[in-house]
Amino acid sequence: MSKPLQTPDEVATEHFNLIAPLLSDGLDKGRRYDLMHEIAEREGISERQLRRYVSAWKEGGFDALKPKQGWKRPDSKRGGNFEQVVAAAVELRRESPSRSVEDIIKILEKGLTRNLRNGFFLQTDTSRTN
């Protein structure tokens, strides 16, 4: 069973609760190591991950404990007709499921503009041209 989705704040709180005992100024190096080992074993994560959380906390506080949001390609890089190209590729595959991806690309490169203007995507010649 998977974990329910958590907000970034909930994740950061969870991370902070894991490392809070390690942030005490009164801990000597040996006790900190033992405590880190205990927490890692109890929680099923690596000591390295705990060290990363502690480091993140020291560098950036609570916000640094939040999960990083993944990089997403800007839509502008896809081009203005991206949706049309995908729709045309899907239609070409439906028309002839045996068409290869290479053939679909060649067909799209040759006649996408013409076919889109005419409102259809059918291209009967699927022979490869070199």
TORKOL-4160 file (C-alpha; in steps of 0.2 Angstrom, whole numbers, padded with zeros to 4 digits, m for minus):
130
<pt num="1" X="0000" Y="0000" Z="0000"/>
<pt num="2" X="0007" Y="0017" Z="m0005"/>
<pt num="3" X="0008" Y="0032" Z="0006"/>
<pt num="4" X="m0006" Y="0045" Z="0004"/>
<pt num="5" X="0000" Y="0061" Z="m0006"/>
<pt num="6" X="0007" Y="0074" Z="0006"/>
<pt num="7" X="0009" Y="0093" Z="0004"/>
<pt num="8" X="0027" Y="0100" Z="0004"/>
<pt num="9" X="0024" Y="0107" Z="0021"/>
<pt num="10" X="0019" Y="0090" Z="0028"/>
<pt num="11" X="0034" Y="0082" Z="0020"/>
<pt num="12" X="0045" Y="0096" Z="0028"/>
<pt num="13" X="0037" Y="0093" Z="0045"/>
<pt num="14" X="0040" Y="0075" Z="0044"/>
<pt num="15" X="0059" Y="0078" Z="0039"/>
<pt num="16" X="0061" Y="0090" Z="0053"/>
<pt num="17" X="0053" Y="0078" Z="0066"/>
<pt num="18" X="0066" Y="0065" Z="0061"/>
<pt num="19" X="0081" Y="0077" Z="0063"/>
<pt num="20" X="0075" Y="0087" Z="0078"/>
<pt num="21" X="0084" Y="0077" Z="0091"/>
<pt num="22" X="0100" Y="0078" Z="0081"/>
<pt num="23" X="0100" Y="0097" Z="0081"/>
<pt num="24" X="0103" Y="0099" Z="0099"/>
<pt num="25" X="0118" Y="0109" Z="0103"/>
<pt num="26" X="0122" Y="0099" Z="0119"/>
<pt num="27" X="0125" Y="0083" Z="0109"/>
<pt num="28" X="0143" Y="0076" Z="0108"/>
<pt num="29" X="0149" Y="0068" Z="0092"/>
<pt num="30" X="0148" Y="0051" Z="0098"/>
<pt num="31" X="0130" Y="0053" Z="0105"/>
<pt num="32" X="0125" Y="0061" Z="0089"/>
<pt num="33" X="0131" Y="0047" Z="0079"/>
<pt num="34" X="0122" Y="0034" Z="0089"/>
<pt num="35" X="0106" Y="0044" Z="0088"/>
<pt num="36" X="0107" Y="0046" Z="0070"/>
<pt num="37" X="0110" Y="0027" Z="0068"/>
<pt num="38" X="0095" Y="0024" Z="0079"/>
<pt num="39" X="0083" Y="0035" Z="0069"/>
<pt num="40" X="0089" Y="0029" Z="0053"/>
<pt num="41" X="0086" Y="0011" Z="0058"/>
<pt num="42" X="0069" Y="0015" Z="0066"/>
<pt num="43" X="0063" Y="0025" Z="0051"/>
<pt num="44" X="0070" Y="0014" Z="0037"/>
<pt num="45" X="0081" Y="0027" Z="0029"/>
<pt num="46" X="0099" Y="0029" Z="0027"/>
<pt num="47" X="0111" Y="0039" Z="0039"/>
<pt num="48" X="0116" Y="0048" Z="0023"/>
<pt num="49" X="0098" Y="0054" Z="0020"/>
<pt num="50" X="0097" Y="0060" Z="0038"/>
<pt num="51" X="0114" Y="0070" Z="0036"/>
<pt num="52" X="0106" Y="0078" Z="0020"/>
<pt num="53" X="0091" Y="0083" Z="0030"/>
<pt num="54" X="0102" Y="0091" Z="0044"/>
<pt num="55" X="0113" Y="0100" Z="0031"/>
<pt num="56" X="0097" Y="0106" Z="0022"/>
<pt num="57" X="0090" Y="0113" Z="0038"/>
<pt num="58" X="0106" Y="0122" Z="0042"/>
<pt num="59" X="0108" Y="0130" Z="0025"/>
<pt num="60" X="0090" Y="0134" Z="0022"/>
<pt num="61" X="0078" Y="0131" Z="0037"/>
<pt num="62" X="0061" Y="0123" Z="0035"/>
<pt num="63" X="0059" Y="0127" Z="0017"/>
<pt num="64" X="0075" Y="0118" Z="0012"/>
<pt num="65" X="0067" Y="0102" Z="0019"/>
<pt num="66" X="0052" Y="0103" Z="0007"/>
<pt num="67" X="0054" Y="0091" Z="m0008"/>
<pt num="68" X="0061" Y="0100" Z="m0024"/>
<pt num="69" X="0048" Y="0103" Z="m0038"/>
<pt num="70" X="0053" Y="0094" Z="m0054"/>
<pt num="71" X="0059" Y="0104" Z="m0069"/>
<pt num="72" X="0046" Y="0106" Z="m0082"/>
<pt num="73" X="0049" Y="0110" Z="m0100"/>
<pt num="74" X="0041" Y="0126" Z="m0105"/>
<pt num="75" X="0027" Y="0124" Z="m0117"/>
<pt num="76" X="0034" Y="0137" Z="m0129"/>
<pt num="77" X="0048" Y="0124" Z="m0133"/>
<pt num="78" X="0035" Y="0112" Z="m0141"/>
<pt num="79" X="0030" Y="0124" Z="m0154"/>
<pt num="80" X="0013" Y="0131" Z="m0158"/>
<pt num="81" X="0006" Y="0116" Z="m0167"/>
<pt num="82" X="0012" Y="0102" Z="m0155"/>
<pt num="83" X="m0006" Y="0096" Z="m0151"/>
<pt num="84" X="m0010" Y="0095" Z="m0170"/>
<pt num="85" X="0006" Y="0085" Z="m0173"/>
<pt num="86" X="0002" Y="0073" Z="m0159"/>
<pt num="87" X="m0016" Y="0071" Z="m0165"/>
<pt num="88" X="m0010" Y="0068" Z="m0183"/>
<pt num="89" X="0003" Y="0055" Z="m0177"/>
<pt num="90" X="m0011" Y="0046" Z="m0167"/>
<pt num="91" X="m0022" Y="0046" Z="m0182"/>
<pt num="92" X="m0009" Y="0039" Z="m0194"/>
<pt num="93" X="m0006" Y="0025" Z="m0182"/>
<pt num="94" X="m0025" Y="0021" Z="m0181"/>
<pt num="95" X="m0026" Y="0021" Z="m0200"/>
<pt num="96" X="m0012" Y="0008" Z="m0201"/>
<pt num="97" X="m0006" Y="0000" Z="m0185"/>
<pt num="98" X="0008" Y="m0008" Z="m0194"/>
<pt num="99" X="0016" Y="0009" Z="m0198"/>
<pt num="100" X="0033" Y="0011" Z="m0189"/>
<pt num="101" X="0037" Y="0027" Z="m0179"/>
<pt num="102" X="0050" Y="0031" Z="m0192"/>
<pt num="103" X="0037" Y="0030" Z="m0206"/>
<pt num="104" X="0025" Y="0041" Z="m0196"/>
<pt num="105" X="0038" Y="0054" Z="m0193"/>
<pt num="106" X="0042" Y="0054" Z="m0212"/>
<pt num="107" X="0024" Y="0056" Z="m0217"/>
<pt num="108" X="0022" Y="0070" Z="m0204"/>
<pt num="109" X="0038" Y="0079" Z="m0210"/>
<pt num="110" X="0032" Y="0078" Z="m0229"/>
<pt num="111" X="0014" Y="0082" Z="m0228"/>
<pt num="112" X="0008" Y="0088" Z="m0211"/>
<pt num="113" X="0004" Y="0106" Z="m0217"/>
<pt num="114" X="m0005" Y="0100" Z="m0233"/>
<pt num="115" X="m0015" Y="0087" Z="m0224"/>
<pt num="116" X="m0020" Y="0098" Z="m0209"/>
<pt num="117" X="m0026" Y="0111" Z="m0221"/>
<pt num="118" X="m0037" Y="0098" Z="m0230"/>
<pt num="119" X="m0043" Y="0091" Z="m0214"/>
<pt num="120" X="m0037" Y="0074" Z="m0215"/>
<pt num="121" X="m0021" Y="0064" Z="m0212"/>
<pt num="122" X="m0022" Y="0049" Z="m0223"/>
<pt num="123" X="m0006" Y="0046" Z="m0233"/>
<pt num="124" X="m0006" Y="0029" Z="m0243"/>
<pt num="125" X="0012" Y="0029" Z="m0248"/>
<pt num="126" X="0021" Y="0022" Z="m0233"/>
<pt num="127" X="0037" Y="0016" Z="m0242"/>
<pt num="128" X="0053" Y="0022" Z="m0235"/>
<pt num="129" X="0062" Y="0036" Z="m0245"/>
<pt num="130" X="0081" Y="0038" Z="m0243"/>
